[in-house]
Amino acid sequence: MSAPTHTPAPRALGANARLHWWALALPALAFGLLLLLLAGSGQAQAHSGATSSLVQVTEQLLNAAG
C-alpha cells in the first residue's frame, strides 16, 4: 500500500515577496564604507593620538555627508 505524495506548490514571487532587513542594510553599509575610504584617501595624515578612533570615524562620516 503506497501513500499518496504531495509536492508543495512553489511560492510565487510577486508583490508579497519580502526581503530581510540585512539584505538591504549590508550592501548599503558596504557601499558607505567604501565611499568613506575613497573620500578620505586624499586627506591622509599622521595620527596625533589626541582623539579616539570613534571621533575620527564620526568626523569622516560628517565630512563625507556634508
mmCIF file as Biopython writes it, N, C-alpha, C and O atoms, coordinates in Angstrom:
data_model
#
loop_
_atom_site.group_PDB
_atom_site.id
_atom_site.type_symbol
_atom_site.label_atom_id
_atom_site.label_alt_id
_atom_site.label_comp_id
_atom_site.label_asym_id
_atom_site.label_entity_id
_atom_site.label_seq_id
_atom_site.pdbx_PDB_ins_code
_atom_site.Cartn_x
_atom_site.Cartn_y
_atom_site.Cartn_z
_atom_site.occupancy
_atom_site.B_iso_or_equiv
_atom_site.auth_seq_id
_atom_site.auth_asym_id
_atom_site.pdbx_PDB_model_num
ATOM 1   N N  . MET A ? 1  ? 0.844  -1.156 0.000  1.0 0.0 1  A 1 
ATOM 2   C CA . MET A ? 1  ? 0.000  0.000  0.000  1.0 0.0 1  A 1 
ATOM 3   C C  . MET A ? 1  ? 0.903  1.237  0.000  1.0 0.0 1  A 1 
ATOM 4   O O  . MET A ? 1  ? 1.747  1.383  0.885  1.0 0.0 1  A 1 
ATOM 5   N N  . SER A ? 2  ? 0.742  2.093  -0.944 1.0 0.0 2  A 1 
ATOM 6   C CA . SER A ? 2  ? 1.579  3.293  -1.018 1.0 0.0 2  A 1 
ATOM 7   C C  . SER A ? 2  ? 0.755  4.524  -0.654 1.0 0.0 2  A 1 
ATOM 8   O O  . SER A ? 2  ? -0.418 4.645  -1.007 1.0 0.0 2  A 1 
ATOM 9   N N  . ALA A ? 3  ? 1.395  5.407  0.043  1.0 0.0 3  A 1 
ATOM 10  C CA . ALA A ? 3  ? 0.725  6.647  0.449  1.0 0.0 3  A 1 
ATOM 11  C C  . ALA A ? 3  ? 0.849  7.670  -0.679 1.0 0.0 3  A 1 
ATOM 12  O O  . ALA A ? 3  ? 1.873  7.716  -1.361 1.0 0.0 3  A 1 
ATOM 13  N N  . PRO A ? 4  ? -0.158 8.470  -0.877 1.0 0.0 4  A 1 
ATOM 14  C CA . PRO A ? 4  ? -0.064 9.490  -1.921 1.0 0.0 4  A 1 
ATOM 15  C C  . PRO A ? 4  ? 0.984  10.551 -1.536 1.0 0.0 4  A 1 
ATOM 16  O O  . PRO A ? 4  ? 1.088  10.951 -0.376 1.0 0.0 4  A 1 
ATOM 17  N N  . THR A ? 5  ? 1.723  10.976 -2.502 1.0 0.0 5  A 1 
ATOM 18  C CA . THR A ? 5  ? 2.743  12.000 -2.234 1.0 0.0 5  A 1 
ATOM 19  C C  . THR A ? 5  ? 2.226  13.346 -2.719 1.0 0.0 5  A 1 
ATOM 20  O O  . THR A ? 5  ? 1.642  13.466 -3.796 1.0 0.0 5  A 1 
ATOM 21  N N  . HIS A ? 6  ? 2.450  14.313 -1.919 1.0 0.0 6  A 1 
ATOM 22  C CA . HIS A ? 6  ? 2.047  15.672 -2.265 1.0 0.0 6  A 1 
ATOM 23  C C  . HIS A ? 6  ? 3.292  16.540 -2.337 1.0 0.0 6  A 1 
ATOM 24  O O  . HIS A ? 6  ? 4.080  16.585 -1.392 1.0 0.0 6  A 1 
ATOM 25  N N  . THR A ? 7  ? 3.464  17.212 -3.427 1.0 0.0 7  A 1 
ATOM 26  C CA . THR A ? 7  ? 4.572  18.150 -3.544 1.0 0.0 7  A 1 
ATOM 27  C C  . THR A ? 7  ? 4.044  19.546 -3.251 1.0 0.0 7  A 1 
ATOM 28  O O  . THR A ? 7  ? 3.002  19.944 -3.772 1.0 0.0 7  A 1 
ATOM 29  N N  . PRO A ? 8  ? 4.748  20.273 -2.436 1.0 0.0 8  A 1 
ATOM 30  C CA . PRO A ? 8  ? 4.274  21.626 -2.123 1.0 0.0 8  A 1 
ATOM 31  C C  . PRO A ? 8  ? 4.348  22.528 -3.353 1.0 0.0 8  A 1 
ATOM 32  O O  . PRO A ? 8  ? 5.265  22.425 -4.168 1.0 0.0 8  A 1 
ATOM 33  N N  . ALA A ? 9  ? 3.385  23.389 -3.461 1.0 0.0 9  A 1 
ATOM 34  C CA . ALA A ? 9  ? 3.362  24.327 -4.581 1.0 0.0 9  A 1 
ATOM 35  C C  . ALA A ? 9  ? 4.496  25.337 -4.412 1.0 0.0 9  A 1 
ATOM 36  O O  . ALA A ? 9  ? 4.752  25.794 -3.298 1.0 0.0 9  A 1 
ATOM 37  N N  . PRO A ? 10 ? 5.174  25.688 -5.498 1.0 0.0 10 A 1 
ATOM 38  C CA . PRO A ? 10 ? 6.254  26.671 -5.373 1.0 0.0 10 A 1 
ATOM 39  C C  . PRO A ? 10 ? 5.698  28.038 -4.983 1.0 0.0 10 A 1 
ATOM 40  O O  . PRO A ? 10 ? 4.621  28.436 -5.426 1.0 0.0 10 A 1 
ATOM 41  N N  . ARG A ? 11 ? 6.445  28.736 -4.156 1.0 0.0 11 A 1 
ATOM 42  C CA . ARG A ? 11 ? 5.997  30.048 -3.712 1.0 0.0 11 A 1 
ATOM 43  C C  . ARG A ? 11 ? 6.195  31.042 -4.848 1.0 0.0 11 A 1 
ATOM 44  O O  . ARG A ? 11 ? 7.269  31.124 -5.443 1.0 0.0 11 A 1 
ATOM 45  N N  . ALA A ? 12 ? 5.172  31.771 -5.125 1.0 0.0 12 A 1 
ATOM 46  C CA . ALA A ? 12 ? 5.237  32.758 -6.189 1.0 0.0 12 A 1 
ATOM 47  C C  . ALA A ? 12 ? 5.911  34.026 -5.665 1.0 0.0 12 A 1 
ATOM 48  O O  . ALA A ? 12 ? 5.569  34.532 -4.596 1.0 0.0 12 A 1 
ATOM 49  N N  . LEU A ? 13 ? 6.859  34.520 -6.427 1.0 0.0 13 A 1 
ATOM 50  C CA . LEU A ? 13 ? 7.496  35.778 -6.069 1.0 0.0 13 A 1 
ATOM 51  C C  . LEU A ? 13 ? 6.734  36.887 -6.771 1.0 0.0 13 A 1 
ATOM 52  O O  . LEU A ? 13 ? 6.613  36.896 -7.996 1.0 0.0 13 A 1 
ATOM 53  N N  . GLY A ? 14 ? 6.244  37.777 -6.017 1.0 0.0 14 A 1 
ATOM 54  C CA . GLY A ? 14 ? 5.477  38.867 -6.589 1.0 0.0 14 A 1 
ATOM 55  C C  . GLY A ? 14 ? 5.420  40.023 -5.626 1.0 0.0 14 A 1 
ATOM 56  O O  . GLY A ? 14 ? 6.415  40.357 -4.984 1.0 0.0 14 A 1 
ATOM 57  N N  . ALA A ? 15 ? 4.277  40.625 -5.523 1.0 0.0 15 A 1 
ATOM 58  C CA . ALA A ? 15 ? 4.110  41.789 -4.660 1.0 0.0 15 A 1 
ATOM 59  C C  . ALA A ? 15 ? 4.257  41.423 -3.189 1.0 0.0 15 A 1 
ATOM 60  O O  . ALA A ? 15 ? 4.547  42.297 -2.372 1.0 0.0 15 A 1 
ATOM 61  N N  . ASN A ? 16 ? 4.069  40.176 -2.835 1.0 0.0 16 A 1 
ATOM 62  C CA . ASN A ? 16 ? 4.145  39.768 -1.435 1.0 0.0 16 A 1 
ATOM 63  C C  . ASN A ? 16 ? 5.537  39.300 -1.027 1.0 0.0 16 A 1 
ATOM 64  O O  . ASN A ? 16 ? 5.744  38.926 0.127  1.0 0.0 16 A 1 
ATOM 65  N N  . ALA A ? 17 ? 6.493  39.313 -1.950 1.0 0.0 17 A 1 
ATOM 66  C CA . ALA A ? 17 ? 7.854  38.889 -1.611 1.0 0.0 17 A 1 
ATOM 67  C C  . ALA A ? 17 ? 8.489  39.937 -0.712 1.0 0.0 17 A 1 
ATOM 68  O O  . ALA A ? 17 ? 8.377  41.134 -0.977 1.0 0.0 17 A 1 
ATOM 69  N N  . ARG A ? 18 ? 9.160  39.493 0.356  1.0 0.0 18 A 1 
ATOM 70  C CA . ARG A ? 18 ? 9.776  40.413 1.301  1.0 0.0 18 A 1 
ATOM 71  C C  . ARG A ? 18 ? 11.239 40.060 1.475  1.0 0.0 18 A 1 
ATOM 72  O O  . ARG A ? 18 ? 11.615 38.888 1.431  1.0 0.0 18 A 1 
ATOM 73  N N  . LEU A ? 19 ? 12.052 41.065 1.670  1.0 0.0 19 A 1 
ATOM 74  C CA . LEU A ? 19 ? 13.466 40.879 1.935  1.0 0.0 19 A 1 
ATOM 75  C C  . LEU A ? 19 ? 13.724 41.018 3.424  1.0 0.0 19 A 1 
ATOM 76  O O  . LEU A ? 19 ? 13.000 41.714 4.136  1.0 0.0 19 A 1 
ATOM 77  N N  . HIS A ? 20 ? 14.760 40.349 3.877  1.0 0.0 20 A 1 
ATOM 78  C CA . HIS A ? 20 ? 15.184 40.530 5.259  1.0 0.0 20 A 1 
ATOM 79  C C  . HIS A ? 20 ? 15.817 41.908 5.376  1.0 0.0 20 A 1 
ATOM 80  O O  . HIS A ? 20 ? 16.255 42.480 4.378  1.0 0.0 20 A 1 
ATOM 81  N N  . TRP A ? 21 ? 15.868 42.438 6.583  1.0 0.0 21 A 1 
ATOM 82  C CA . TRP A ? 21 ? 16.414 43.775 6.782  1.0 0.0 21 A 1 
ATOM 83  C C  . TRP A ? 21 ? 17.882 43.842 6.388  1.0 0.0 21 A 1 
ATOM 84  O O  . TRP A ? 21 ? 18.339 44.870 5.888  1.0 0.0 21 A 1 
ATOM 85  N N  . TRP A ? 22 ? 18.621 42.771 6.602  1.0 0.0 22 A 1 
ATOM 86  C CA . TRP A ? 22 ? 20.044 42.785 6.309  1.0 0.0 22 A 1 
ATOM 87  C C  . TRP A ? 22 ? 20.332 42.658 4.821  1.0 0.0 22 A 1 
ATOM 88  O O  . TRP A ? 22 ? 21.445 42.943 4.380  1.0 0.0 22 A 1 
ATOM 89  N N  . ALA A ? 23 ? 19.342 42.234 4.044  1.0 0.0 23 A 1 
ATOM 90  C CA . ALA A ? 23 ? 19.552 42.118 2.595  1.0 0.0 23 A 1 
ATOM 91  C C  . ALA A ? 23 ? 19.720 43.493 1.953  1.0 0.0 23 A 1 
ATOM 92  O O  . ALA A ? 23 ? 20.326 43.603 0.887  1.0 0.0 23 A 1 
ATOM 93  N N  . LEU A ? 24 ? 19.207 44.517 2.569  1.0 0.0 24 A 1 
ATOM 94  C CA . LEU A ? 24 ? 19.407 45.886 2.092  1.0 0.0 24 A 1 
ATOM 95  C C  . LEU A ? 24 ? 20.436 46.642 2.921  1.0 0.0 24 A 1 
ATOM 96  O O  . LEU A ? 24 ? 21.142 47.506 2.401  1.0 0.0 24 A 1 
ATOM 97  N N  . ALA A ? 25 ? 20.523 46.319 4.206  1.0 0.0 25 A 1 
ATOM 98  C CA . ALA A ? 25 ? 21.418 47.063 5.089  1.0 0.0 25 A 1 
ATOM 99  C C  . ALA A ? 25 ? 22.888 46.742 4.824  1.0 0.0 25 A 1 
ATOM 100 O O  . ALA A ? 25 ? 23.721 47.649 4.833  1.0 0.0 25 A 1 
ATOM 101 N N  . LEU A ? 26 ? 23.220 45.492 4.593  1.0 0.0 26 A 1 
ATOM 102 C CA . LEU A ? 26 ? 24.625 45.131 4.401  1.0 0.0 26 A 1 
ATOM 103 C C  . LEU A ? 26 ? 25.225 45.722 3.127  1.0 0.0 26 A 1 
ATOM 104 O O  . LEU A ? 26 ? 26.327 46.266 3.193  1.0 0.0 26 A 1 
ATOM 105 N N  . PRO A ? 27 ? 24.562 45.647 1.974  1.0 0.0 27 A 1 
ATOM 106 C CA . PRO A ? 27 ? 25.143 46.314 0.803  1.0 0.0 27 A 1 
ATOM 107 C C  . PRO A ? 27 ? 25.231 47.828 0.970  1.0 0.0 27 A 1 
ATOM 108 O O  . PRO A ? 27 ? 26.190 48.446 0.508  1.0 0.0 27 A 1 
ATOM 109 N N  . ALA A ? 28 ? 24.243 48.428 1.624  1.0 0.0 28 A 1 
ATOM 110 C CA . ALA A ? 28 ? 24.287 49.877 1.851  1.0 0.0 28 A 1 
ATOM 111 C C  . ALA A ? 28 ? 25.446 50.235 2.782  1.0 0.0 28 A 1 
ATOM 112 O O  . ALA A ? 28 ? 26.130 51.235 2.560  1.0 0.0 28 A 1 
ATOM 113 N N  . LEU A ? 29 ? 25.669 49.440 3.806  1.0 0.0 29 A 1 
ATOM 114 C CA . LEU A ? 29 ? 26.775 49.671 4.720  1.0 0.0 29 A 1 
ATOM 115 C C  . LEU A ? 29 ? 28.115 49.507 4.004  1.0 0.0 29 A 1 
ATOM 116 O O  . LEU A ? 29 ? 29.021 50.320 4.189  1.0 0.0 29 A 1 
ATOM 117 N N  . ALA A ? 30 ? 28.244 48.471 3.197  1.0 0.0 30 A 1 
ATOM 118 C CA . ALA A ? 30 ? 29.485 48.249 2.451  1.0 0.0 30 A 1 
ATOM 119 C C  . ALA A ? 30 ? 29.744 49.396 1.480  1.0 0.0 30 A 1 
ATOM 120 O O  . ALA A ? 30 ? 30.880 49.853 1.353  1.0 0.0 30 A 1 
ATOM 121 N N  . PHE A ? 31 ? 28.707 49.864 0.799  1.0 0.0 31 A 1 
ATOM 122 C CA . PHE A ? 31 ? 28.860 50.986 -0.123 1.0 0.0 31 A 1 
ATOM 123 C C  . PHE A ? 31 ? 29.298 52.239 0.632  1.0 0.0 31 A 1 
ATOM 124 O O  . PHE A ? 31 ? 30.184 52.963 0.178  1.0 0.0 31 A 1 
ATOM 125 N N  . GLY A ? 32 ? 28.682 52.491 1.772  1.0 0.0 32 A 1 
ATOM 126 C CA . GLY A ? 32 ? 29.039 53.666 2.564  1.0 0.0 32 A 1 
ATOM 127 C C  . GLY A ? 32 ? 30.474 53.614 3.056  1.0 0.0 32 A 1 
ATOM 128 O O  . GLY A ? 32 ? 31.181 54.621 3.028  1.0 0.0 32 A 1 
ATOM 129 N N  . LEU A ? 33 ? 30.904 52.444 3.505  1.0 0.0 33 A 1 
ATOM 130 C CA . LEU A ? 33 ? 32.282 52.321 3.986  1.0 0.0 33 A 1 
ATOM 131 C C  . LEU A ? 33 ? 33.292 52.481 2.852  1.0 0.0 33 A 1 
ATOM 132 O O  . LEU A ? 33 ? 34.334 53.110 3.035  1.0 0.0 33 A 1 
ATOM 133 N N  . LEU A ? 34 ? 32.994 51.920 1.694  1.0 0.0 34 A 1 
ATOM 134 C CA . LEU A ? 34 ? 33.904 52.092 0.552  1.0 0.0 34 A 1 
ATOM 135 C C  . LEU A ? 34 ? 33.940 53.545 0.102  1.0 0.0 34 A 1 
ATOM 136 O O  . LEU A ? 34 ? 34.998 54.064 -0.251 1.0 0.0 34 A 1 
ATOM 137 N N  . LEU A ? 35 ? 32.795 54.193 0.114  1.0 0.0 35 A 1 
ATOM 138 C CA . LEU A ? 35 ? 32.750 55.612 -0.242 1.0 0.0 35 A 1 
ATOM 139 C C  . LEU A ? 35 ? 33.546 56.440 0.761  1.0 0.0 35 A 1 
ATOM 140 O O  . LEU A ? 35 ? 34.237 57.384 0.379  1.0 0.0 35 A 1 
ATOM 141 N N  . LEU A ? 36 ? 33.454 56.095 2.019  1.0 0.0 36 A 1 
ATOM 142 C CA . LEU A ? 36 ? 34.216 56.784 3.059  1.0 0.0 36 A 1 
ATOM 143 C C  . LEU A ? 36 ? 35.712 56.591 2.846  1.0 0.0 36 A 1 
ATOM 144 O O  . LEU A ? 36 ? 36.486 57.532 3.024  1.0 0.0 36 A 1 
ATOM 145 N N  . LEU A ? 37 ? 36.124 55.397 2.471  1.0 0.0 37 A 1 
ATOM 146 C CA . LEU A ? 37 ? 37.540 55.151 2.205  1.0 0.0 37 A 1 
ATOM 147 C C  . LEU A ? 37 ? 38.035 55.964 1.015  1.0 0.0 37 A 1 
ATOM 148 O O  . LEU A ? 37 ? 39.137 56.511 1.042  1.0 0.0 37 A 1 
ATOM 149 N N  . LEU A ? 38 ? 37.214 56.040 -0.028 1.0 0.0 38 A 1 
ATOM 150 C CA . LEU A ? 38 ? 37.611 56.814 -1.196 1.0 0.0 38 A 1 
ATOM 151 C C  . LEU A ? 38 ? 37.647 58.309 -0.899 1.0 0.0 38 A 1 
ATOM 152 O O  . LEU A ? 38 ? 38.559 59.008 -1.343 1.0 0.0 38 A 1 
ATOM 153 N N  . ALA A ? 39 ? 36.677 58.797 -0.164 1.0 0.0 39 A 1 
ATOM 154 C CA . ALA A ? 39 ? 36.603 60.224 0.128  1.0 0.0 39 A 1 
ATOM 155 C C  . ALA A ? 39 ? 37.721 60.657 1.071  1.0 0.0 39 A 1 
ATOM 156 O O  . ALA A ? 39 ? 38.211 61.780 0.963  1.0 0.0 39 A 1 
ATOM 157 N N  . GLY A ? 40 ? 38.123 59.807 1.973  1.0 0.0 40 A 1 
ATOM 158 C CA . GLY A ? 40 ? 39.140 60.169 2.942  1.0 0.0 40 A 1 
ATOM 159 C C  . GLY A ? 40 ? 40.560 59.878 2.507  1.0 0.0 40 A 1 
ATOM 160 O O  . GLY A ? 40 ? 41.499 60.211 3.230  1.0 0.0 40 A 1 
ATOM 161 N N  . SER A ? 41 ? 40.749 59.264 1.341  1.0 0.0 41 A 1 
ATOM 162 C CA . SER A ? 41 ? 42.103 58.879 0.942  1.0 0.0 41 A 1 
ATOM 163 C C  . SER A ? 41 ? 42.959 60.087 0.563  1.0 0.0 41 A 1 
ATOM 164 O O  . SER A ? 41 ? 44.182 60.022 0.684  1.0 0.0 41 A 1 
ATOM 165 N N  . GLY A ? 42 ? 42.362 61.171 0.115  1.0 0.0 42 A 1 
ATOM 166 C CA . GLY A ? 42 ? 43.131 62.351 -0.244 1.0 0.0 42 A 1 
ATOM 167 C C  . GLY A ? 42 ? 43.536 63.181 0.948  1.0 0.0 42 A 1 
ATOM 168 O O  . GLY A ? 42 ? 44.359 64.087 0.809  1.0 0.0 42 A 1 
ATOM 169 N N  . GLN A ? 43 ? 42.990 62.907 2.108  1.0 0.0 43 A 1 
ATOM 170 C CA . GLN A ? 43 ? 43.275 63.686 3.301  1.0 0.0 43 A 1 
ATOM 171 C C  . GLN A ? 43 ? 44.061 62.876 4.326  1.0 0.0 43 A 1 
ATOM 172 O O  . GLN A ? 43 ? 43.902 63.081 5.530  1.0 0.0 43 A 1 
ATOM 173 N N  . ALA A ? 44 ? 44.896 61.970 3.865  1.0 0.0 44 A 1 
ATOM 174 C CA . ALA A ? 44 ? 45.647 61.110 4.784  1.0 0.0 44 A 1 
ATOM 175 C C  . ALA A ? 44 ? 46.656 61.946 5.564  1.0 0.0 44 A 1 
ATOM 176 O O  . ALA A ? 44 ? 47.364 62.778 4.996  1.0 0.0 44 A 1 
ATOM 177 N N  . GLN A ? 45 ? 46.711 61.713 6.871  1.0 0.0 45 A 1 
ATOM 178 C CA . GLN A ? 45 ? 47.652 62.414 7.729  1.0 0.0 45 A 1 
ATOM 179 C C  . GLN A ? 45 ? 48.024 61.520 8.900  1.0 0.0 45 A 1 
ATOM 180 O O  . GLN A ? 45 ? 47.350 60.527 9.175  1.0 0.0 45 A 1 
ATOM 181 N N  . ALA A ? 46 ? 49.083 61.874 9.575  1.0 0.0 46 A 1 
ATOM 182 C CA . ALA A ? 46 ? 49.564 61.071 10.694 1.0 0.0 46 A 1 
ATOM 183 C C  . ALA A ? 46 ? 48.597 61.181 11.869 1.0 0.0 46 A 1 
ATOM 184 O O  . ALA A ? 46 ? 47.957 62.214 12.071 1.0 0.0 46 A 1 
ATOM 185 N N  . HIS A ? 47 ? 48.505 60.114 12.628 1.0 0.0 47 A 1 
ATOM 186 C CA . HIS A ? 47 ? 47.629 60.079 13.798 1.0 0.0 47 A 1 
ATOM 187 C C  . HIS A ? 47 ? 48.286 60.865 14.929 1.0 0.0 47 A 1 
ATOM 188 O O  . HIS A ? 47 ? 49.441 60.626 15.281 1.0 0.0 47 A 1 
ATOM 189 N N  . SER A ? 48 ? 47.527 61.811 15.495 1.0 0.0 48 A 1 
ATOM 190 C CA . SER A ? 48 ? 48.093 62.647 16.556 1.0 0.0 48 A 1 
ATOM 191 C C  . SER A ? 48 ? 47.989 61.989 17.920 1.0 0.0 48 A 1 
ATOM 192 O O  . SER A ? 48 ? 48.751 62.330 18.825 1.0 0.0 48 A 1 
ATOM 193 N N  . GLY A ? 49 ? 47.064 61.053 18.091 1.0 0.0 49 A 1 
ATOM 194 C CA . GLY A ? 49 ? 46.921 60.361 19.350 1.0 0.0 49 A 1 
ATOM 195 C C  . GLY A ? 49 ? 46.019 61.065 20.337 1.0 0.0 49 A 1 
ATOM 196 O O  . GLY A ? 49 ? 45.713 60.515 21.395 1.0 0.0 49 A 1 
ATOM 197 N N  . ALA A ? 50 ? 45.584 62.282 20.008 1.0 0.0 50 A 1 
ATOM 198 C CA . ALA A ? 50 ? 44.763 63.047 20.943 1.0 0.0 50 A 1 
ATOM 199 C C  . ALA A ? 50 ? 43.297 62.647 20.881 1.0 0.0 50 A 1 
ATOM 200 O O  . ALA A ? 50 ? 42.602 62.711 21.895 1.0 0.0 50 A 1 
ATOM 201 N N  . THR A ? 51 ? 42.818 62.241 19.729 1.0 0.0 51 A 1 
ATOM 202 C CA . THR A ? 51 ? 41.402 61.890 19.585 1.0 0.0 51 A 1 
ATOM 203 C C  . THR A ? 51 ? 41.250 60.391 19.389 1.0 0.0 51 A 1 
ATOM 204 O O  . THR A ? 51 ? 42.149 59.721 18.879 1.0 0.0 51 A 1 
ATOM 205 N N  . SER A ? 52 ? 40.108 59.879 19.798 1.0 0.0 52 A 1 
ATOM 206 C CA . SER A ? 52 ? 39.859 58.452 19.658 1.0 0.0 52 A 1 
ATOM 207 C C  . SER A ? 52 ? 39.458 58.123 18.218 1.0 0.0 52 A 1 
ATOM 208 O O  . SER A ? 52 ? 39.092 59.009 17.445 1.0 0.0 52 A 1 
ATOM 209 N N  . SER A ? 53 ? 39.531 56.870 17.881 1.0 0.0 53 A 1 
ATOM 210 C CA . SER A ? 53 ? 39.186 56.452 16.524 1.0 0.0 53 A 1 
ATOM 211 C C  . SER A ? 53 ? 37.696 56.635 16.255 1.0 0.0 53 A 1 
ATOM 212 O O  . SER A ? 53 ? 37.303 56.883 15.115 1.0 0.0 53 A 1 
ATOM 213 N N  . LEU A ? 54 ? 36.867 56.516 17.282 1.0 0.0 54 A 1 
ATOM 214 C CA . LEU A ? 54 ? 35.432 56.732 17.103 1.0 0.0 54 A 1 
ATOM 215 C C  . LEU A ? 54 ? 35.142 58.176 16.712 1.0 0.0 54 A 1 
ATOM 216 O O  . LEU A ? 54 ? 34.278 58.434 15.873 1.0 0.0 54 A 1 
ATOM 217 N N  . VAL A ? 55 ? 35.852 59.102 17.310 1.0 0.0 55 A 1 
ATOM 218 C CA . VAL A ? 55 ? 35.687 60.517 16.961 1.0 0.0 55 A 1 
ATOM 219 C C  . VAL A ? 55 ? 36.140 60.760 15.535 1.0 0.0 55 A 1 
ATOM 220 O O  . VAL A ? 55 ? 35.497 61.509 14.799 1.0 0.0 55 A 1 
ATOM 221 N N  . GLN A ? 56 ? 37.237 60.139 15.137 1.0 0.0 56 A 1 
ATOM 222 C CA . GLN A ? 56 ? 37.741 60.313 13.779 1.0 0.0 56 A 1 
ATOM 223 C C  . GLN A ? 56 ? 36.775 59.745 12.746 1.0 0.0 56 A 1 
ATOM 224 O O  . GLN A ? 56 ? 36.547 60.363 11.706 1.0 0.0 56 A 1 
ATOM 225 N N  . VAL A ? 57 ? 36.208 58.581 13.022 1.0 0.0 57 A 1 
ATOM 226 C CA . VAL A ? 57 ? 35.246 57.982 12.099 1.0 0.0 57 A 1 
ATOM 227 C C  . VAL A ? 57 ? 34.007 58.856 11.988 1.0 0.0 57 A 1 
ATOM 228 O O  . VAL A ? 57 ? 33.470 59.041 10.896 1.0 0.0 57 A 1 
ATOM 229 N N  . THR A ? 58 ? 33.554 59.390 13.108 1.0 0.0 58 A 1 
ATOM 230 C CA . THR A ? 58 ? 32.386 60.272 13.093 1.0 0.0 58 A 1 
ATOM 231 C C  . THR A ? 58 ? 32.679 61.531 12.293 1.0 0.0 58 A 1 
ATOM 232 O O  . THR A ? 58 ? 31.829 61.985 11.528 1.0 0.0 58 A 1 
ATOM 233 N N  . GLU A ? 59 ? 33.865 62.100 12.456 1.0 0.0 59 A 1 
ATOM 234 C CA . GLU A ? 59 ? 34.239 63.275 11.682 1.0 0.0 59 A 1 
ATOM 235 C C  . GLU A ? 59 ? 34.288 62.973 10.196 1.0 0.0 59 A 1 
ATOM 236 O O  . GLU A ? 59 ? 33.851 63.783 9.378  1.0 0.0 59 A 1 
ATOM 237 N N  . GLN A ? 60 ? 34.824 61.801 9.843  1.0 0.0 60 A 1 
ATOM 238 C CA . GLN A ? 60 ? 34.873 61.426 8.434  1.0 0.0 60 A 1 
ATOM 239 C C  . GLN A ? 60 ? 33.480 61.250 7.854  1.0 0.0 60 A 1 
ATOM 240 O O  . GLN A ? 60 ? 33.227 61.652 6.719  1.0 0.0 60 A 1 
ATOM 241 N N  . LEU A ? 61 ? 32.574 60.654 8.620  1.0 0.0 61 A 1 
ATOM 242 C CA . LEU A ? 61 ? 31.202 60.493 8.159  1.0 0.0 61 A 1 
ATOM 243 C C  . LEU A ? 61 ? 30.537 61.847 7.939  1.0 0.0 61 A 1 
ATOM 244 O O  . LEU A ? 61 ? 29.839 62.049 6.945  1.0 0.0 61 A 1 
ATOM 245 N N  . LEU A ? 62 ? 30.754 62.759 8.859  1.0 0.0 62 A 1 
ATOM 246 C CA . LEU A ? 62 ? 30.170 64.093 8.721  1.0 0.0 62 A 1 
ATOM 247 C C  . LEU A ? 62 ? 30.773 64.850 7.541  1.0 0.0 62 A 1 
ATOM 248 O O  . LEU A ? 62 ? 30.057 65.554 6.830  1.0 0.0 62 A 1 
ATOM 249 N N  . ASN A ? 63 ? 32.073 64.712 7.328  1.0 0.0 63 A 1 
ATOM 250 C CA . ASN A ? 63 ? 32.711 65.350 6.183  1.0 0.0 63 A 1 
ATOM 251 C C  . ASN A ? 63 ? 32.215 64.783 4.861  1.0 0.0 63 A 1 
ATOM 252 O O  . ASN A ? 63 ? 32.006 65.519 3.897  1.0 0.0 63 A 1 
ATOM 253 N N  . ALA A ? 64 ? 32.029 63.468 4.824  1.0 0.0 64 A 1 
ATOM 254 C CA . ALA A ? 64 ? 31.564 62.826 3.595  1.0 0.0 64 A 1 
ATOM 255 C C  . ALA A ? 64 ? 30.105 63.176 3.298  1.0 0.0 64 A 1 
ATOM 256 O O  . ALA A ? 64 ? 29.712 63.307 2.138  1.0 0.0 64 A 1 
ATOM 257 N N  . ALA A ? 65 ? 29.315 63.324 4.350  1.0 0.0 65 A 1 
ATOM 258 C CA . ALA A ? 65 ? 27.891 63.619 4.161  1.0 0.0 65 A 1 
ATOM 259 C C  . ALA A ? 65 ? 27.641 65.074 3.808  1.0 0.0 65 A 1 
ATOM 260 O O  . ALA A ? 65 ? 26.696 65.379 3.082  1.0 0.0 65 A 1 
ATOM 261 N N  . GLY A ? 66 ? 28.465 65.968 4.306  1.0 0.0 66 A 1 
ATOM 262 C CA . GLY A ? 66 ? 28.172 67.375 4.100  1.0 0.0 66 A 1 
ATOM 263 C C  . GLY A ? 66 ? 29.257 68.054 3.397  1.0 0.0 66 A 1 
ATOM 264 O O  . GLY A ? 66 ? 29.171 69.255 3.141  1.0 0.0 66 A 1 
#
